[in-house]
Amino acid sequence: MAENFDFLSGKDKYNMVRNAVAIDLFLSGRKIGMDEVNKEIRKVFGLKSVEEIKLNVLDKVDFLKKYKKFYNNVFEKIIKGVKNDTKSK
């Protein structure tokens, strides 16, 4: 995402963030719905509204730093789950 950040529309950025947050909520066993996902996006990225993403009015450096950290954490959870599942078979 970092390489293409400037080329993505606000809607595309929001969709990427929404998907990552929804996956994280799922992996954590938490409820997944638009309200829950948007609330988590605001919390994780320190936003007043998800519209900040959709309207492309983000601090690029700060947002990308938070997104990379969040994405890497979600990716690690996925990999850990795959490794644990492989061991149990």
C-alpha positions as CSV (number, residue, x, y, z in Angstrom):
1,M,0.0,0.0,0.0
2,A,2.8,2.5,0.9
3,E,4.1,2.5,-2.7
4,N,0.7,3.1,-4.2
5,F,-0.8,5.3,-1.4
6,D,-0.8,8.5,-3.5
7,F,-2.5,6.7,-6.5
8,L,-5.4,5.2,-4.5
9,S,-8.7,6.9,-4.2
10,G,-10.0,7.6,-0.7
11,K,-12.6,4.9,-1.3
12,D,-9.9,2.4,-2.2
13,K,-7.9,3.3,0.9
14,Y,-11.0,2.9,3.1
15,N,-11.8,-0.5,1.6
16,M,-8.3,-1.7,2.3
17,V,-8.4,-0.5,5.9
18,R,-12.0,-1.8,6.4
19,N,-11.0,-5.3,5.2
20,A,-7.9,-5.4,7.4
21,V,-9.9,-4.3,10.4
22,A,-12.7,-6.8,9.7
23,I,-10.2,-9.6,9.5
24,D,-8.6,-8.5,12.8
25,L,-12.0,-8.4,14.5
26,F,-12.8,-11.9,13.1
27,L,-9.5,-13.3,14.3
28,S,-10.2,-11.8,17.8
29,G,-13.6,-13.4,17.9
30,R,-15.3,-10.0,18.1
31,K,-18.5,-8.9,16.4
32,I,-18.2,-7.8,12.8
33,G,-20.5,-5.2,11.4
34,M,-20.1,-1.8,9.7
35,D,-20.6,0.1,13.0
36,E,-18.1,-2.1,14.8
37,V,-15.6,-1.9,12.0
38,N,-15.8,1.8,11.6
39,K,-15.5,2.3,15.4
40,E,-12.4,0.2,15.4
41,I,-10.9,2.1,12.4
42,R,-11.5,5.4,14.3
43,K,-9.9,3.9,17.4
44,V,-6.8,2.3,15.7
45,F,-6.0,5.2,13.5
46,G,-7.0,8.0,15.8
47,L,-9.6,9.5,13.5
48,K,-12.7,11.5,14.3
49,S,-14.5,9.9,11.3
50,V,-13.8,7.3,8.6
51,E,-14.7,10.0,6.2
52,E,-11.2,11.3,6.7
53,I,-10.0,8.3,4.8
54,K,-12.7,8.4,2.1
55,L,-12.1,12.1,1.5
56,N,-8.3,11.7,1.4
57,V,-7.7,14.3,4.2
58,L,-5.2,12.1,6.1
59,D,-1.7,12.9,7.3
60,K,0.0,10.5,4.9
61,V,3.1,9.8,7.0
62,D,1.2,9.3,10.3
63,F,-1.5,7.2,8.7
64,L,0.9,4.9,6.8
65,K,3.0,4.3,9.9
66,K,-0.1,3.2,11.8
67,Y,-1.4,1.2,8.9
68,K,1.8,-0.7,8.4
69,K,2.0,-1.6,12.1
70,F,-1.6,-2.7,12.2
71,Y,-1.3,-4.7,8.9
72,N,1.8,-6.4,10.2
73,N,0.1,-7.4,13.4
74,V,-2.9,-8.8,11.5
75,F,-0.6,-10.7,9.2
76,E,1.3,-12.2,12.1
77,K,-2.0,-13.4,13.7
78,I,-2.9,-15.1,10.4
79,I,0.5,-16.8,10.0
80,K,0.5,-17.9,13.7
81,G,-3.0,-19.4,13.1
82,V,-1.8,-21.2,10.0
83,K,1.2,-22.6,11.8
84,N,-0.9,-23.8,14.7
85,D,-3.4,-25.4,12.4
86,T,-0.6,-27.3,10.6
87,K,0.7,-28.6,13.9
88,S,-2.6,-29.9,15.0
89,K,-3.1,-32.1,11.9
